[in-house]
Amino acid sequence: MRLQLRRPRSRVATVAGAVLALSLSLAPALVPPSAVAAPAAVTLEGPQPTRYLAEYRKGKDQPEQGFGFLLKGNGRTQQVTVRIDTGRLSGVAEVSGLSKHCHRDDKERIECSYRAKESGTAVQPFELSTARGSKVRDRGEITVTATAGPDAAPVRRTTDLVVGVPRFEVSGKFERERQQPGGTARLRLSVRASGPVRAENGVGLTLEPKDGMLLSPLNRNCGATAETHEMTLCKLEGRAPDPGETATVDRPVGFHVPRDILYTVVDYQAYAIGAPDDPDLNPRGSYRSERKRWNDWRDGKPDAPTLHLRPGKAAELGPFRKRSRQTVKVDNHLDVAALGATVRGKEGETVDVPIRVRERWPNGSKAKVSPNYLEYTYRFTAPKGTTVVGVPEDSGEPMCSLRDRRRAVVCPGNMDGEEIRLRIDRKVPGAVGRVAIHHDGEFPARDPERANDTDTVPLRVSGVTTGLRARRALPWAVGSTGLLVAAGAAYWFRRRGATG
């Protein structure tokens, strides 16, 4: 019997075969191209994961709020079909104000058609209000599905609706009582949850600095809603405090202080993201224009620090309020001067005397607009022989008060160019009136130069008006005629007696 020997395989071939077998076992199964889902042709931004509705009030109309979001065509303008499932709203919320782009497909679904621009199209399919009989913490659900064509993958978002609004109070304090002009005012803030509903989306801050104050230094999660920076929004990182808890913003919020300023204020409040007072709930406003600026600003500041919420209350920040205001006092001063003017006219004439006040900053520059919150009074004392017959008015209401039998006028500060009406009754040699600035109140000018706070108002009378001359002559004419009549009557009676 003949034996046949089989040549053994090489070790390299054995290892290669093992690797190939392992690769095939780990490789995904091949699928035909038609079975691979096409990429989504539209992006859906918003609505928030959780939305809050005002608590139901028996016997009162329930407030409505728009339900909106942003559609963005990926790469070009897209025709988008939006289907909204409202089947899980029963007993929680009611739909009203259906958009002209939408119609009810059935009782539980709404279908809409929009053109989504590449830059984004803000839409508001309908409005929501709290259902009658609902209770705090009742929950519902809305699912939004957007599709841009039969071959494109749909985009879907689900939003929980919660009855009841998370409530917050804030406390704050500037690190320094007086701020340097041109410097930075640093505001420390704490947030306290005061309501029974938890803020599941997080906490936002609205900051409204006045009079040219700007956010500085920058924070990545804060941005201005308009070019004028009239309002700044901050989306705070970190867990929102539970009802009854307090959290502190981990770093102060800074504001640039203009150089030419004495006083101003910063208003601020905390809100739950997704609550009715969330500025981002207005899709036609914040989503289209203001939020775009906010996102552009944020995306351009990747290295800026981020504001976080930390558990616990910061010490000595003052009382908690729903909306708070902090006064900014700037270490600056303003030279306020009262400027008199010579009053010229004739006896019997009515003349206008302008109110003239000059305000200058420490560098000598003129204050183009009188600083807000500045408190002083302007006092005008008329020269002897004159009477005040008119004061400046606003919509028919007097802006100044009359004193001392209509010879003195007291006006609030920040007036310049308005006129006081004066009647010249008679000529008094050497008559001189007076104008004066009186600093008082909570917000003084801190004026270091008081010598120019007063000035004189000389009176120069050049004659008598025709009307006044006639009025003065009338009593003498009437008196002379009476004497003639009396004399004639006496003569007639004497003649009659003599002839009788």
C-alpha positions in Angstrom: 0.0 0.0 0.0 1.4 3.3 -1.0 1.2 6.1 1.5 0.7 9.7 0.2 2.1 12.4 2.4 0.3 15.8 2.4 2.6 18.8 2.6 1.9 21.0 5.6 0.8 24.6 5.1 3.2 27.3 6.0 2.7 29.3 9.2 2.3 32.6 7.3 -0.5 31.2 5.2 -2.2 29.9 8.4 -2.1 33.3 10.1 -3.3 35.2 7.0 -6.3 32.9 6.7 -7.2 33.4 10.4 -7.0 37.2 10.0 -9.2 37.1 6.9 -11.8 34.9 8.7 -11.8 37.3 11.6 -12.2 40.4 9.4 -15.1 38.8 7.6 -16.8 37.9 10.8 -16.5 41.5 12.1 -17.5 43.3 8.9 -21.1 44.6 8.6 -23.4 42.9 6.2 -23.5 44.5 2.8 -26.8 46.2 2.1 -28.0 47.5 -1.2 -27.7 51.3 -1.8 -31.5 51.7 -1.8 -31.7 50.5 1.8 -29.3 53.2 3.1 -31.2 56.2 4.6 -30.5 59.5 2.7 -29.1 62.3 4.9 -31.6 64.8 6.3 -32.1 67.8 4.0 -33.4 70.0 6.8 -32.3 71.0 10.3 -34.8 71.6 13.1 -33.7 74.0 15.8 -36.0 74.1 18.7 -38.5 73.8 20.2 -37.0 73.3 23.7 -37.1 69.9 25.2 -39.5 71.2 27.9 -42.1 74.0 27.6 -44.0 75.5 30.6 -47.5 76.8 30.5 -49.0 79.2 33.0 -51.0 77.6 35.7 -54.8 77.3 35.0 -56.8 80.0 36.7 -60.5 79.2 37.2 -62.8 81.9 35.8 -60.0 83.7 33.9 -58.9 83.6 30.3 -55.7 81.5 29.9 -52.8 83.3 28.3 -51.6 82.1 24.9 -48.0 81.7 23.8 -46.7 80.8 20.4 -45.2 77.4 19.7 -42.4 78.0 17.2 -39.1 76.7 16.0 -36.5 77.3 13.2 -36.2 75.3 9.9 -33.0 75.4 8.0 -32.5 74.0 4.5 -29.2 72.2 4.4 -27.3 73.6 1.5 -30.2 75.4 -0.2 -33.8 76.5 0.2 -36.0 73.4 0.7 -39.7 72.8 0.6 -40.4 71.2 4.0 -43.4 69.2 5.3 -43.9 69.4 9.0 -46.2 67.0 10.9 -47.0 67.8 14.5 -48.5 65.1 16.7 -50.8 66.7 19.4 -52.4 63.5 20.6 -50.9 63.6 24.1 -52.1 67.1 25.0 -55.6 66.2 26.3 -56.3 67.8 29.6 -52.9 69.7 29.6 -52.9 72.2 26.7 -55.1 73.5 23.9 -54.1 74.5 20.4 -55.5 77.7 18.8 -54.5 80.3 16.2 -53.6 77.8 13.5 -51.2 79.3 10.9 -52.3 79.7 7.3 -49.5 77.3 6.4 -51.1 74.5 8.4 -54.2 72.4 8.5 -55.5 69.7 10.7 -54.8 66.3 9.3 -57.0 64.7 12.0 -57.9 65.4 15.6 -54.4 64.5 16.8 -52.2 65.7 14.0 -51.4 69.0 12.2 -49.6 69.2 8.9 -47.8 72.3 7.6 -45.8 73.2 4.6 -42.9 75.7 4.6 -40.0 76.9 2.5 -36.9 76.5 4.7 -34.1 78.9 3.7 -30.5 77.9 4.1 -30.1 80.7 6.6 -33.2 79.6 8.5 -36.9 80.3 8.5 -38.7 80.9 11.8 -42.2 79.4 11.9 -45.1 79.4 14.4 -47.6 76.7 13.5 -50.1 77.6 16.3 -50.5 78.9 19.9 -50.8 77.1 23.1 -52.8 77.7 26.2 -53.4 75.8 29.4 -56.3 73.4 29.4 -59.2 74.1 31.7 -59.1 72.0 34.8 -55.4 71.1 34.5 -53.2 71.0 37.6 -49.7 72.0 38.4 -47.1 69.5 37.1 -49.5 67.9 34.7 -47.6 66.8 31.6 -48.3 66.5 27.9 -46.2 65.9 24.8 -45.8 67.3 21.2 -43.7 65.6 18.5 -42.5 67.6 15.5 -41.3 65.7 12.4 -39.8 67.7 9.5 -39.2 66.1 6.0 -37.8 67.7 2.9 -38.8 65.3 0.1 -39.6 61.6 -0.1 -36.0 60.4 -0.2 -34.7 62.5 2.6 -34.5 61.3 6.2 -37.0 62.9 8.6 -35.9 65.0 11.6 -37.9 64.6 14.7 -38.1 66.4 18.1 -40.3 65.8 21.1 -41.2 68.6 23.5 -42.7 67.9 27.0 -45.4 70.4 28.1 -45.6 71.1 31.8 -48.4 73.0 33.6 -46.9 75.5 36.0 -43.9 77.9 35.5 -40.6 77.6 37.5 -40.1 80.8 39.4 -36.8 82.4 40.3 -35.7 85.3 42.4 -32.3 87.0 42.1 -30.0 88.9 44.5 -27.0 90.9 43.5 -24.4 93.4 44.5 -21.5 95.3 42.8 -18.1 94.4 44.2 -17.3 98.1 44.7 -19.7 100.9 45.8 -18.2 103.4 43.4 -17.0 102.6 39.9 -14.1 104.2 38.0 -15.1 106.0 34.8 -13.8 103.9 31.9 -13.4 100.9 34.2 -15.4 97.7 34.8 -18.2 97.3 37.2 -18.5 93.7 38.5 -21.9 92.4 39.5 -22.1 89.2 41.7 -25.4 87.3 41.4 -27.3 84.5 43.1 -30.5 82.7 42.0 -33.1 81.1 44.2 -35.9 78.8 43.0 -39.1 79.9 44.7 -41.8 77.9 43.0 -42.9 74.3 43.1 -41.9 73.4 39.5 -38.4 72.4 38.6 -36.6 74.1 35.6 -35.6 71.1 33.6 -34.0 73.0 30.7 -31.9 75.2 32.9 -31.7 78.9 33.9 -31.2 82.0 31.9 -30.5 85.6 32.9 -31.6 88.8 31.3 -29.4 91.8 32.0 -30.4 95.3 30.9 -27.6 97.8 31.4 -28.5 101.4 30.7 -26.8 104.5 29.4 -24.1 102.9 27.2 -23.0 100.2 29.7 -21.7 97.2 27.7 -21.0 93.6 28.8 -17.3 93.3 29.6 -15.3 91.1 29.9 -17.0 88.7 27.5 -18.6 85.4 28.5 -19.1 82.6 26.0 -22.7 81.8 27.1 -23.8 85.5 27.1 -24.7 87.7 24.2 -26.4 90.9 23.3 -29.8 90.6 21.6 -29.3 93.8 19.6 -26.5 96.0 18.3 -27.3 98.6 21.0 -26.8 96.0 23.8 -30.0 97.1 25.4 -30.5 93.5 26.7 -28.0 90.7 27.3 -29.0 87.1 27.6 -27.0 84.5 29.5 -27.7 80.8 29.4 -26.1 79.6 32.6 -24.3 76.3 32.6 -24.9 73.8 35.5 -27.9 72.3 37.2 -30.8 74.6 37.9 -31.6 74.8 41.6 -34.5 72.7 42.8 -37.5 74.5 44.4 -36.2 76.1 47.6 -32.6 75.8 46.6 -30.1 78.6 45.9 -27.3 78.7 43.4 -24.6 81.4 42.8 -23.1 82.5 39.5 -19.5 81.4 39.8 -17.9 84.6 38.5 -19.1 88.2 38.5 -20.7 89.7 35.4 -18.7 92.7 34.2 -19.9 95.9 32.5 -17.8 98.6 30.9 -18.4 102.0 32.6 -18.5 105.0 30.1 -16.2 107.9 31.0 -18.9 110.6 30.9 -21.5 109.3 33.4 -22.5 109.9 37.0 -25.2 107.3 37.7 -26.9 104.5 35.8 -28.7 101.2 36.6 -28.6 97.6 35.6 -31.9 95.6 35.7 -31.8 91.8 35.8 -33.9 88.8 36.4 -33.7 85.0 36.1 -36.0 82.9 34.1 -36.5 79.2 33.3 -35.5 78.2 29.8 -38.8 77.2 28.1 -41.0 79.4 30.4 -43.3 82.1 29.0 -40.8 84.8 29.9 -38.0 83.1 27.9 -37.0 85.6 25.2 -36.2 82.7 22.8 -39.9 81.7 22.7 -40.6 84.4 20.2 -39.7 82.6 16.9 -40.4 85.7 14.7 -38.2 87.9 16.8 -35.4 86.2 18.7 -35.0 83.2 16.4 -34.8 85.2 13.2 -32.8 88.3 14.1 -31.8 88.6 17.8 -30.8 85.0 18.4 -28.8 85.0 15.2 -26.8 87.9 16.6 -26.4 86.1 19.9 -25.2 82.9 18.2 -22.8 84.9 15.9 -21.4 86.6 18.9 -21.0 83.4 20.9 -19.5 81.4 18.1 -16.9 84.1 17.5 -15.7 84.0 21.1 -14.5 80.4 21.7 -11.9 81.3 24.3 -14.2 83.4 26.4 -15.0 82.0 29.9 -18.4 80.4 30.7 -20.7 81.4 33.5 -21.7 78.5 35.7 -24.2 78.0 38.5 -22.8 76.6 41.7 -24.9 75.3 44.6 -25.2 77.7 47.6 -25.8 81.3 48.2 -23.2 84.1 48.0 -22.9 86.1 51.2 -24.1 89.7 51.6 -25.7 90.1 48.2 -28.9 91.7 49.5 -32.6 90.6 49.3 -34.0 88.2 46.7 -36.5 89.7 44.3 -38.2 88.6 41.1 -36.7 91.5 39.2 -33.9 93.5 40.7 -32.1 96.8 40.0 -28.6 97.8 41.0 -27.5 101.4 40.8 -24.1 102.2 39.4 -22.4 105.2 41.0 -19.4 106.5 39.1 -16.5 108.3 40.8 -17.0 111.3 38.6 -18.3 114.9 38.9 -20.2 117.4 36.8 -19.8 121.2 36.9 -23.4 122.7 36.7 -23.6 126.4 36.1 -26.7 128.7 36.1 -26.4 131.4 33.4 -28.4 134.6 33.8 -29.5 136.9 31.1 -30.6 140.6 31.0 -34.3 141.1 30.7 -35.1 143.9 28.2 -38.5 145.4 27.4 -41.1 148.1 28.0 -43.5 148.6 30.8 -46.6 146.6 30.1 -44.7 144.2 27.8 -44.6 140.4 28.2 -41.1 138.8 27.5 -39.7 135.3 27.5 -36.7 134.6 29.6 -34.8 131.4 28.6 -33.6 128.9 31.2 -29.9 128.5 30.6 -27.9 125.8 32.4 -24.4 124.6 31.4 -23.1 121.1 32.4 -19.4 120.2 31.9 -17.4 117.1 32.7 -14.0 117.2 34.5 -12.1 117.6 31.2 -14.2 120.6 30.3 -16.2 118.9 27.6 -19.9 119.8 27.4 -22.4 117.1 28.5 -24.3 116.6 25.3 -27.2 114.9 27.1 -27.8 115.6 30.7 -26.9 112.6 32.8 -29.8 110.4 33.9 -30.8 110.3 37.6 -29.0 113.5 38.3 -30.9 115.6 40.9 -30.8 119.3 41.3 -33.3 122.2 41.1 -33.2 125.4 39.1 -34.7 128.5 40.8 -35.6 131.7 39.1 -36.4 134.9 41.1 -37.9 137.7 39.0 -36.6 141.3 39.3 -38.8 143.7 41.2 -41.5 145.3 39.1 -42.1 142.1 37.1 -44.6 139.2 37.5 -44.2 135.6 36.2 -47.2 134.8 34.0 -46.1 131.5 32.4 -43.8 128.5 33.0 -42.6 125.7 30.6 -45.2 123.1 29.9 -45.2 119.5 28.7 -48.4 118.4 27.0 -50.3 121.2 28.7 -49.0 120.4 32.1 -46.7 122.8 33.9 -43.1 121.6 34.4 -42.3 124.2 37.1 -44.0 125.5 40.2 -44.7 129.2 41.1 -43.7 130.6 44.5 -43.7 133.9 46.3 -46.8 135.5 44.8 -45.7 134.7 41.2 -42.2 136.2 41.5 -40.3 132.9 41.9 -40.2 129.7 39.8 -38.7 126.3 40.8 -37.9 123.8 38.0 -36.4 120.3 38.0 -32.9 119.9 36.8 -31.9 118.8 33.2 -33.8 121.7 31.7 -32.0 124.1 29.2 -33.7 126.3 26.6 -37.2 126.2 28.0 -38.7 129.7 28.7 -40.3 131.5 31.6 -42.8 134.2 30.6 -42.4 137.5 32.5 -44.6 140.6 32.5 -42.9 144.0 33.1 -45.3 145.9 35.4 -43.2 149.0 36.1 -39.7 150.3 36.0 -37.8 149.9 39.2 -34.3 151.5 39.0 -31.5 148.9 39.6 -33.9 145.9 39.7 -32.0 142.6 39.5 -33.4 139.1 39.5 -31.5 135.9 40.3 -31.0 132.3 39.0 -29.5 129.5 41.1 -28.8 125.8 41.1 -29.6 123.9 44.3 -28.0 120.5 44.6 -30.0 118.0 46.6 -31.5 114.5 46.5 -30.0 111.1 46.3 -28.1 111.7 43.1 -26.1 115.0 43.3 -23.8 116.2 40.7 -20.9 116.3 43.2 -20.2 119.7 41.7 -16.7 121.0 42.9 -17.2 124.5 41.5 -20.1 126.2 43.4 -19.2 129.8 42.5 -21.0 129.6 39.1 -24.2 128.0 40.7 -25.8 131.5 40.9 -26.1 134.4 38.5 -28.0 137.7 38.1 -30.9 138.7 35.9 -30.8 142.5 35.4 -33.9 144.4 34.3 -33.6 147.1 31.6 -36.8 149.0 30.9 -36.7 151.2 27.7 -40.2 152.8 27.9 -43.9 152.2 28.2 -46.1 150.2 25.8 -49.0 152.1 24.1 -51.6 149.9 25.8 -50.2 150.6 29.2 -50.0 154.3 28.5 -53.7 154.3 27.5 -54.7 152.4 30.6 -52.8 154.7 32.9 -54.4 157.8 31.2 -57.9 156.5 31.4 -58.5 157.1 35.2 -57.3 160.7 34.8 -59.7 161.3 31.8 -62.6 159.7 33.7 -61.8 161.8 36.8 -61.6 165.1 34.8 -64.9 164.5 33.0 -66.6 163.8 36.3 -65.4 167.1 37.8 -66.7 169.1 34.8 -70.1 167.4 35.0 -70.2 168.1 38.7 -69.3 171.8 38.3 -71.8 172.2 35.5 -74.6 170.7 37.6 -73.7 172.9 40.6 -73.8 176.0 38.3 -77.2 175.0 36.9 -78.7 174.5 40.4 -77.4 177.9 41.5 -78.9 179.7 38.5 -82.2 178.0 39.0 -82.3 179.0 42.6 -81.5 182.6 41.8 -84.2 182.9 39.2 -86.8 181.2 41.4 
